[in-house]
Every structure is written in structure tokens, then in C-alpha cells.
Amino acid sequence: MGALKPDVTLQSLEAKSIRLMALAQQQGCVVVNVPDQPASRLRLPRTNLNPLNHLNADGHQDLMNQLSLKGRAIEAALSAQAQLGYMAPSGRYCA
């Protein structure tokens, strides 16, 4: 197995968190940060558990709309990743 490619998105927690949010959005999911600390490197929307405890289907769709990343931008990024060969069939990033 080779070394990781020198791609900032493979080294940056901030970039990884945005990638996770984008991939979750494609699956109809919302990813949020429920922190117990005043600061976080995650670039996810911050919330507490209270509003999430009462989230119904309409509220989930509203949250998706509020936090939505641009679908075309996500597709373009994933396409570029595929063209550059950054994803191995196993799902592991390698050189």
C-alpha cells in the first residue's frame, strides 16, 4: 500500500468534515456538530440535541434546505476526484 497522496482534503479535518457533509447530503442525511466544547475544527453546522430530539420529516427537510451544499459543486468535486484516481475500489485513499 502506497503513501497517502499529498492532497489537502486527505490531511485536513476541516476538509474531511465538509466532504462528509456533502456525501451525507447526497443520501438525504444531515450531519451536524453537537459540541461540548466552545470551539471545533469541524466545519459542520453546530447545534445542541434539544432541537434534534423533536425533529420530524418536515423539520428534517427544512434543515436539509437550510444546510444544503450546491449539488453541482458536489458532483464536480467527486468527478474530479474520480478523474484524478483519488479513490481506490476498496474505498481507501492511496497513492
C-alpha positions in Angstrom: 0.0 0.0 0.0 1.4 3.4 -1.0 1.6 6.6 0.9 -1.3 9.0 1.1 -1.5 11.4 -1.8 -0.4 14.9 -1.0 -4.0 16.3 -1.2 -5.0 18.7 1.5 -8.5 17.1 1.7 -6.9 13.9 2.8 -5.0 15.7 5.6 -7.4 18.4 6.7 -10.0 17.6 9.4 -11.9 20.7 8.1 -11.9 19.4 4.5 -12.9 15.9 5.6 -15.9 17.3 7.6 -17.2 19.2 4.6 -16.7 16.1 2.4 -18.7 14.0 4.9 -21.5 16.6 5.0 -21.6 16.6 1.1 -21.8 12.8 0.9 -24.4 12.7 3.6 -26.5 15.2 1.8 -26.4 13.1 -1.3 -28.0 10.3 0.8 -30.7 12.6 2.2 -28.9 12.9 5.6 -27.9 15.9 7.7 -24.6 15.9 9.6 -24.3 18.3 12.4 -21.8 19.0 15.2 -23.2 18.7 18.7 -20.2 20.1 20.6 -19.5 20.1 24.3 -16.6 22.5 23.7 -16.7 26.2 22.7 -14.5 25.6 19.6 -14.3 22.9 17.0 -12.3 22.4 13.8 -15.3 20.5 12.2 -16.9 22.7 9.6 -20.3 21.2 10.3 -23.3 23.3 11.4 -23.4 23.5 15.2 -26.5 22.7 17.2 -27.5 21.1 20.5 -29.5 17.9 21.0 -32.8 19.6 22.0 -34.0 20.7 18.5 -32.9 17.3 17.1 -34.9 15.4 19.7 -38.1 16.8 18.2 -37.2 16.7 14.5 -40.0 15.3 12.3 -39.9 14.7 8.5 -40.9 18.3 7.7 -38.3 19.6 10.1 -35.7 17.3 8.5 -36.5 18.7 5.0 -36.3 22.3 6.3 -32.9 21.5 7.9 -31.7 19.9 4.6 -32.8 23.0 2.7 -31.0 25.4 5.2 -27.8 23.4 5.2 -27.8 22.4 1.5 -24.5 22.4 -0.3 -24.7 23.0 -4.0 -25.4 19.7 -5.7 -23.5 20.6 -8.9 -20.4 21.5 -6.9 -20.5 18.2 -5.0 -20.8 16.3 -8.3 -17.9 18.3 -9.8 -15.7 17.6 -6.9 -16.5 13.9 -6.9 -15.9 13.8 -10.6 -12.6 15.5 -10.3 -11.6 13.0 -7.5 -12.5 10.1 -9.8 -10.6 11.5 -12.7 -7.5 12.0 -10.5 -7.8 8.5 -9.2 -8.0 9.5 -5.5 -10.4 6.7 -4.6 -9.4 3.1 -4.6 -12.1 0.4 -5.2 -11.6 -0.6 -1.5 -12.7 2.9 -0.5 -9.2 3.6 0.9 -7.2 6.5 -0.3 -3.8 5.5 -1.6 -1.1 6.5 -4.0 
